Amino acid sequence: MNAKPTPSFGDLGLPPVLVETMTGLGVTEPFPIQAATLPDALAGHDILGRARTGSGKTLAFGLALLARTAGRRAEPKRPLALVLVSTRELAQQVSEALTPYARALGVRLTTVVGGLSINRQTQALRAGADVVVATPGRLADLVSRRDCHLDRVRITVLDEADQMCDMGFLPQVSGILEQVPSDGQRLLFSATLDRDVDQLVRDHLHDPVLASVDPASAAVTTMEHHVLTIHPADKYATATEIAARDGRVLMFLDTKAGVDRFTRHLRAAGVPAAALHSGKSQPQRTHTLARFVEGGVTVLVATNVAARGIHVDDLDLVVNVDPPADAKDYLHRGGRTARAGRAGSVVTLVTPAQRREVNRMMSEAGIRPTVTPVRSGEQRLTTLTGARRPPEGPGKESGNAPFRGMGTRPGRAAKGSRKAVEARKAAEARAAARVRRGR
């Protein structure tokens, strides 16, 4: 039996000017989620799409939204279409992906996110933005200030709805959807369709067309999963050698303070690294991500929240220096690699105390990782990750416990650190005082 031929973008009903623009950009063959949703989206149906991150859903909803908005003009402060996303980085990624097609159709597109000048965003809305790509918090602020009105929105997209719910945006998202005309088109895309996402679907979508191109676990067949079991005292030496590999790597830690400390440590060791987390201003975050994309830095160290929505072409390695809290976070982190059918690896560093919890998380994610015990400096580590010694050696903050309290007994400073030296001097002073009192 012959396989069904893959349709072209022209076959899916897109306007010729969009097909021509896509061809010029080298976008010629639809991904599964695009082929599954574009005809119904162009016809005006509500869409409920389940697709993992990196599967091509931005063009799946974006091309239909732009095609259906083209030829109309927004009034000041009253956009015609809205795309809600979870993070600033994802908002910028969506805007950059859609900009060439918006220009080809003469559609005015603007981005509305926190961390950037609200006055400039207000000016863009007053000038008559046809399509707004927004994070819920900043859009809610503009609506409350009466700088944006949603009563003319005909198409609303919720991108990565599960992330927005996980990040606590459900009340804001629901409030925004309640202000959008109820007879408009809704397109919701999510890696999972459970709990709060299911509630959004019931409350705000009308007889949606379901398009599911990935299993619920969102496992990626082109992605390798490795658990590297390590001794706690060797954790950061191992992570440092992986960071010094030839090629880019995205590394996750749990806290902003941990990200900043590890980044300073890598720089001291001669590894070009940059930090990305919610404590940075939006211009800082944009500049950092641009340097990583362009190769100015080879290591991006990020927290869980700040890293969502990041897209970097040909990123082949993601490292969980700190294991994620649950299966969903693991899949979101891993989704930064193996995008659009490319290959990639996710490596998780696991100490003996973390093994049981990580095993449970992997099981929930539908992942069967390759488990390998490693130590820093070993060939096995190099074979799996490309690890090597950093160019300038371990640096001042290095060793197996480069940061205070990390890799040592809880609450105890690393031997030889400034804190340890000060504590020893204080103890010696107290001992000397006791001797004097006893004389």
Secondary structure, DSSP 4 states (H G I P E B T S, - for coil): -PPPPPPPTTTTT--HHHHHHHHHTT--S--HHHHHHHHHHHTT--EEEE--TTSSHHHHHHHHHHHHHTT--PBTTB-SEEEE-SSHHHHHHHHHHHHHHHHHHT--EEEE-TTS-HHHHHHHHHT--SEEEE-HHHHHHHHHTTS---TT--EEEESSHHHHHHTT-HHHHHHHHHHS-TTSEEEEEES---HHHHHHHHHH-SSPEEEE-S-TT---TTEEEEEEE--GGGHHHHHHHHHTSSS-EEEE-SSHHHHHHHHHHHHHTT--EEEE-TTS-HHHHHHHHHHHHHTS-SEEEE-HHHHTT---TT--EEEESS--SSHHHHHHHHTTSSGGG--EEEEEEE-GGGHHHHHHHHHHHT--PEEEE--TT-HHHHHHH-----TT-S-TT-SS--STTSSSSTT-PPTTSHHHHHHHHHHHHHHHHHHHHH-
